[in-house]
């Protein structure tokens, strides 16, 4: 299945880090509905299993915290082993400590 993401068209194998909530989830479902295959990483195994069941043969799941720097390599090896290539990488994770209302200013962004 050919998919267009922005101006780039590819026959999709994607590695998506931290797909579970918000933007990552929306991107994952959008691309999977277009037939893209992907290796996804999240801390929670249960939602990953549901994603895999919803899109059989399109998803390889890896559960773990991205503070484990070996997890990205494991995801790459998993995708390469299953589909022989990776066409795109979506990194959608970060670390945000406790933020109080009004503590972030525009100069910090």
VOZASE-592950 format. One line per field, with one value per residue: residue in three letters; x negated, z negated, y negated of N, C-alpha, C in turn; chain. Coordinates in steps of 0.05 Angstrom, whole numbers, plus 5000, padded with zeros to 4 digits. Atoms other than C-alpha are relative to their C-alpha. Example, Ala and Ser with C-alpha at 12.3 -4.5 7.8 and 13.67 -1.06 7.14 Angstrom:
# residues 2
type = [ala,ser]
nxx = [4982,5016]
nzz = [5000,5001]
nyy = [5024,5024]
caxx = [4754,4727]
cazz = [4844,4857]
cayy = [5090,5021]
cxx = [4982,5015]
czz = [5000,4986]
cyy = [4976,4978]
mol = [A,A]
# end
This chain:
# residues 109
type = [unk,unk,unk,unk,unk,unk,unk,unk,unk,unk,unk,unk,unk,unk,unk,unk,unk,unk,unk,unk,unk,unk,unk,unk,unk,unk,unk,unk,unk,unk,unk,unk,unk,unk,unk,unk,unk,unk,unk,unk,unk,unk,unk,unk,unk,unk,unk,unk,unk,unk,unk,unk,unk,unk,unk,unk,unk,unk,unk,unk,unk,unk,unk,unk,unk,unk,unk,unk,unk,unk,unk,unk,unk,unk,unk,unk,unk,unk,unk,unk,unk,unk,unk,unk,unk,unk,unk,unk,unk,unk,unk,unk,unk,unk,unk,unk,unk,unk,unk,unk,unk,unk,unk,unk,unk,unk,unk,unk,unk]
nxx = [4983,5015,4989,5012,5003,5011,5007,5015,4984,5016,4986,5007,5009,5005,5006,4987,5006,4980,4977,4976,4982,5001,5010,5011,4978,4987,5017,5001,4974,4998,5017,4992,4976,5010,5014,5028,5008,5017,5009,4992,5011,4986,5005,4978,4997,4972,4991,5015,4988,4974,5007,5009,4976,4984,5014,5017,5021,5011,5012,5018,4999,5021,4993,5023,5004,5021,5025,5017,5010,5001,4974,4999,5014,4983,4978,5012,5006,4975,4989,5017,4997,4973,4994,5025,5008,4985,4997,4997,5002,4985,5007,4978,5002,5014,4998,4990,4995,4977,4999,4978,4987,5013,5028,5014,4996,5006,5029,5010,4991]
nzz = [5000,4999,5018,4998,5026,4992,4972,4994,4995,5005,5005,5028,5024,5018,5028,5015,5029,5018,4984,5014,5006,4986,4972,4992,4994,4975,4977,4996,4988,4973,4982,4999,4983,4973,4993,5008,5021,5019,5026,5019,5027,5021,5026,5007,4982,4993,4976,4976,4991,4987,4974,4983,4993,4983,4974,4999,4980,4995,5024,5019,5024,5020,5024,5016,5004,4981,5015,4994,4974,4982,4989,4972,4983,4999,4981,4973,4992,4996,4974,4979,4998,4990,4974,4985,4996,5014,4982,5015,5029,5013,5028,5012,5029,5014,5029,5011,5029,5010,4991,5013,4983,4998,5004,4975,4986,4971,4995,5005,4978]
nyy = [5023,5025,5020,5026,5014,5026,5000,4975,4976,4976,4975,5005,4986,5023,4995,5022,4999,5011,5004,4994,5022,5025,5002,4974,4982,5009,4994,4971,4991,5012,4986,4972,4999,5002,4975,5001,4981,5014,4991,5021,4997,5013,4987,4981,4978,4995,5015,4991,4975,5008,5012,4978,4984,5017,5001,4976,4999,5026,5012,4987,5016,4998,5015,5009,5029,5010,5006,4977,5008,4977,4995,5010,4981,4976,5006,5000,4972,4986,5008,4990,4971,4994,5012,5004,5028,5021,5022,5025,4998,5021,5001,5016,4997,5021,4999,5025,4997,5014,5028,5015,5020,5026,4999,5001,5026,4998,5001,4974,4982]
caxx = [5000,4972,4983,4971,4945,4936,4900,4866,4898,4873,4893,4897,4856,4855,4823,4866,4842,4894,4957,5008,5038,5055,5016,4980,5044,5077,5017,5014,5088,5085,5026,5050,5117,5076,5043,4976,4940,4905,4866,4895,4866,4904,4898,4964,4971,5047,5062,5007,5039,5107,5074,5042,5110,5144,5092,5069,5005,4990,4963,4903,4907,4853,4870,4820,4797,4756,4707,4681,4637,4636,4710,4702,4652,4697,4755,4710,4687,4758,4783,4723,4732,4806,4807,4734,4734,4756,4783,4797,4785,4833,4806,4863,4838,4811,4803,4843,4840,4894,4915,4956,5006,4971,4901,4884,4873,4868,4794,4785,4817]
cazz = [5000,5019,4970,4972,4909,4924,4991,4986,5015,4992,4988,4914,4861,4801,4733,4685,4614,4561,4601,4546,4530,4567,4630,4632,4629,4683,4729,4717,4733,4793,4824,4806,4840,4902,4900,4871,4829,4766,4705,4646,4577,4514,4440,4435,4466,4465,4513,4559,4561,4578,4634,4661,4660,4694,4750,4757,4797,4797,4727,4687,4615,4564,4493,4452,4429,4479,4423,4440,4498,4526,4541,4604,4632,4614,4652,4712,4713,4705,4764,4807,4790,4806,4867,4889,4887,4851,4893,4839,4766,4723,4655,4612,4540,4489,4415,4379,4304,4261,4291,4252,4286,4312,4301,4375,4411,4486,4479,4455,4517]
cayy = [5000,4932,4876,4802,4767,4693,4686,4754,4816,4884,4956,4956,4988,4940,4943,4902,4887,4873,4881,4892,4824,4760,4744,4811,4850,4807,4815,4890,4901,4854,4891,4961,4946,4929,4998,4976,5029,5007,5025,4986,4974,4957,4969,5006,5074,5080,5022,5047,5116,5083,5043,5107,5143,5084,5083,5156,5167,5093,5081,5105,5083,5069,5050,5011,4943,4903,4886,4956,4936,5008,5005,4963,5012,5071,5037,5026,5098,5122,5081,5101,5174,5173,5127,5120,5044,4980,4924,4872,4859,4820,4800,4777,4779,4733,4722,4670,4664,4634,4567,4517,4471,4409,4435,4439,4373,4360,4346,4418,4448]
cxx = [4982,5015,4986,5000,4987,4994,4986,5019,4981,5018,4992,4992,4991,4993,5011,4995,5022,5026,5026,5020,4997,4991,4990,5021,5015,4983,5000,5025,5003,4983,5008,5025,4992,4984,4971,4995,4981,4993,5006,4989,5018,4994,5020,5005,5029,5010,4985,5012,5027,4995,4992,5024,5017,4988,4982,4981,4988,4983,4982,4999,4976,5008,4974,4998,4976,4975,4981,4991,4997,5026,5003,4987,5016,5023,4990,4995,5025,5013,4984,5003,5027,5004,4976,4992,5017,5001,5001,4998,5015,4993,5019,4999,4984,5003,5009,5006,5026,4999,5024,5011,4985,4970,4984,5006,4993,4971,4987,5005,4982]
czz = [5000,4984,5003,4972,5007,5030,5008,5003,4996,4997,4972,4981,4981,4973,4984,4970,4985,5015,4984,4996,5020,5029,5010,5007,5026,5024,5005,5014,5029,5020,5003,5018,5029,5009,4992,4978,4982,4975,4981,4972,4981,4974,4992,5021,5010,5024,5025,5011,5015,5028,5020,5009,5019,5028,5003,5024,5008,4978,4986,4976,4982,4976,4984,4998,5018,4985,5002,5029,5019,5014,5029,5019,5003,5020,5029,5010,5004,5027,5024,5004,5012,5029,5017,5005,4981,5018,4986,4971,4988,4970,4986,4969,4988,4970,4990,4971,4993,5008,4986,5020,5000,4997,5026,5014,5030,5005,4995,5023,5024]
cyy = [4975,4979,4973,4987,4974,5002,5026,5023,5024,5024,5007,5021,4977,5011,4976,5004,4985,4992,4997,4977,4977,5002,5027,5020,4992,5006,5030,5010,4989,5017,5029,5003,4998,5024,5000,5022,4986,5015,4977,5006,4984,5013,5021,5021,5004,4984,5008,5025,4994,4989,5022,5017,4984,5000,5025,4999,4973,4989,5020,4983,5005,4983,4994,4970,4992,4989,5024,4996,5024,5005,4991,5019,5026,4996,5001,5028,5016,4993,5011,5030,5008,4991,4992,4971,4982,4976,4973,5006,4976,5002,4981,5005,4977,5004,4973,5005,4985,4970,4987,4980,4974,5001,5000,4974,5004,5000,5028,5019,4998]
mol = [A,A,A,A,A,A,A,A,A,A,A,A,A,A,A,A,A,A,A,A,A,A,A,A,A,A,A,A,A,A,A,A,A,A,A,A,A,A,A,A,A,A,A,A,A,A,A,A,A,A,A,A,A,A,A,A,A,A,A,A,A,A,A,A,A,A,A,A,A,A,A,A,A,A,A,A,A,A,A,A,A,A,A,A,A,A,A,A,A,A,A,A,A,A,A,A,A,A,A,A,A,A,A,A,A,A,A,A,A]
# end
